Amino acid sequence: MESLRDELLAVFDAEYRDHLRAIRAVVASGCADRRDVAEIFRRVHSLKGAARAVELPAVETVAHTLENRLSALLAASALPDADDLRAITDTLDEIDLIMTSAPPEEDTRPEAPAPADNAAYVQVPVARLDALASAVHDLMSVADRHERLWARVMDLLADSRAVMHAPERMRADPVAEFGRMTRRLMAVGRERELMAGQIDRALLRLGEEVHAVTLVPAESVFGSLAPMARRIAREHGGPEAGVDVHMHGMGVQTERRVMQALRDPVIHLVRNAIVHGYETRAQRLKAGKSERLNITISVTLTGVRLQVAVSDDGRGPDLRAIAARAAGQGLVHADAPLDARQLLARVFEPGFSTRGQADSLAGRGVGLSVVAEAARALHGTVRMEQRQPAGTTVTLTVPVSQRQRTVLLVENAGQTLGLPGRVIRHLLRIRREDIRMLNGLPFGVVPHPPDGVRPAPEATQQAEELVPLVPLMAFVGDEDAPLPVRDGAVSVAVMEVDGVRCGFAVERMVDVRTLLVSDATAVGLDSELVPGIAWPREDQPVFVLSPDRLFARWRLRGNGGTVRFSDVDEAARVTPVRHAPLVMVVDDSITTRTLQKTILQSHGYDVCLAVDGEEALAQLQQSTRHVDVVVTDVEMPRMDGFALLAAMRADPHLADIPVVLMTSRDEGEDVRRGMEGGARAYLTKQKFDQGELIDTIRGLL
């Protein structure tokens, strides 16, 4: 019986969330007519009955109270006033709190379960189940066809044996008999070829449909956080404290395990935003803010990465308090300058808190370290930033799949290594003569500001950012490896972990790929440094490195020792400085920009970036360096690719620059419009091939 009740509770967990989500949507629309009241009443009544069925008396009681209030409104043909709407919202919050809070250990009543992870049941649209059933049916049809083909093969084999045991059949008319057997064999071969394609398509479709069933919307996981935030605000600031929670991107879908794993970290972030961002009503009004704290939970999907950002308009991080605490824990030097990026990375250290006293909500230095651990467990990152003019944003970025990861492929001493894309900040080609030597150690200059961001006028005088350079080979094979120099330059992947950056020099950058990564189990493999292996080709594995372990070993090894270069004599020759061709990549997708930049730089091109046509045109008109080729998307905000192309052709200083359109729009009319507008090439993203892109650019140069 206990297992049956567990199953019923799992079903109820999904059902009550659906009811609450629908009721909140009606309330948000204003509950403008009697049909809205009737819809809320119907759902509350159903919720009460379901709660009774699974023996949840607390939920049944609060639902019954609201049902009576709604019944009175319906009997009087009245619409709910402000008090009624508040009562509805408060009731939904109370049900949410009952369902998401575990009962005390000594309480043995059959009350609400601890927060469920929906392991037993998930809600799946009927259309999705139909599509899955159809995919299974297609695969079974192919299997039946395979059985029939095998029967034909066995008949052909039986005939062949009969001929062997009755050679007179061949002597009677050998040409006819051989021809008949050959035709049957060729028919079987043709059928096998057709079937191979059917099997591939059926398996692909089945895999896609099975994957789709595992997806859940963000709303199912984060939709109940608003009432929790309101309760935390009242606990922290008293009955008058208020918070407005705004949700964006709740329709975004990803794997259930990934989304569920983010729930607790996001709860910690919401609690942190309230406790550390809290201001009294007078303080907020004096600062020109609304009376209530605003918290925004945003979910976005970019390429193969999921981002969950929690923002608030509260006080914002106190950098001096963070610096003092970090210095007290020995994380930074007491006299170190206030570097916002590195200081805000320290708040995720275990035991870190700027609160003087601990209470039930904060001050124990646990919350944000839990967030960082959760991000690392999902092979993701977490970042805190100051908002302008006030407030804080914390962003969790994780792969949409726990097995799929985006990695930069590099070659070192015949090995193919994978560097996780989540921690890579810059990919550089640094000329040997541009390497800075400080205290006998090599450093490289990092572009400032970040790629694709135009500096403000007052920022142009900021100091250059230098990162230490170390050979990646020193940590994966040869401790005394030199910095690898090829064609007079060093290829460097600048990585950042916990606010600290280091440039790892590699022999060659190959590609950026999204790979299925499995746990590393090879005998003799350093499983700490190489926790995963991918197989993009059957004969060549990719060893995916752990950035945390790589940085830990870099710190342990230190950056000292004798610095050597792999071709010192050649690099020391005095040669004239030649700039590589400069290619501008214009695309509103940061994933696409990063991918194209990596490909181009690995083939020796310099690259500059723009997020849309308007920014690209401004850079082209103001740049002191000539752009040799422009590779642009078509669909972009503010100014699209067609408009950028027209503007360049109208400017005599830009008209001769070759333009390559790279877009997902592959209709003949779009291709004709682009080519007639002056584009020199038109490539489609659906059939993207990096070799074709490189060949196209080489042809234009």
ABEGO torsion letter per residue (X at the ends): XAAAAAAAAAAAAAAAAAAAAAAAAAAAAGGABAAAAAAAAAAAAAAAAAAAAAGBAAAAAAAAAAAAAAAAAAAAGBBBBAAAAAAAAAAAAAAAAAAABBBBAABABBBBBBBBAGAABBBBBAAAAAAAAAAAAAAAAAAAAAAAAAAAAAAAAAAAAAAAABAAAAAABAAAAAAAAAAAAAAAAAAAAAAAAAAAAAAAAAAAAAAAAABBBAAAAAAAAAAAAAAAAAAAAEAABBBBBBBBGAABBBBAAAAAAAAAAAAAAAAAAAAAABBBAAAAAAAGBBABBBBBBBBBBBEABBBBBBBBABAEBBAAAAAAAAAAAGABBAABBBBAAAAAAAAABBGBBABABBBAABGAGAAAAAAAAAAAAAGBBBBBBBBOABEBBBBBBBBABAABBBBBBBBBGGBBBBBBAAABABBBBBBAAABBBBGGBBBBBBBOBBBGBBBBAAAAABBBBBBBBBBAAAAAGBAABBBBBBGGBBBBBBBBBGGBBBBBBBABBABBBBBBBBBBABBGBBAAABABBBBABAABBBBBBBAAAAAAAAAAAEABEBBBBABAAAAABBBBBBBBBBBBBBBABAAAAAAAAAAAAAAGBBBBBBABAAAAAAAAAABABBBABBBBBABBBGBBAAAAAAAAAABAAAAABBBBBBBABABAAAAAAAAAAGBABBBBAAABBAAAAAAAAAAAX
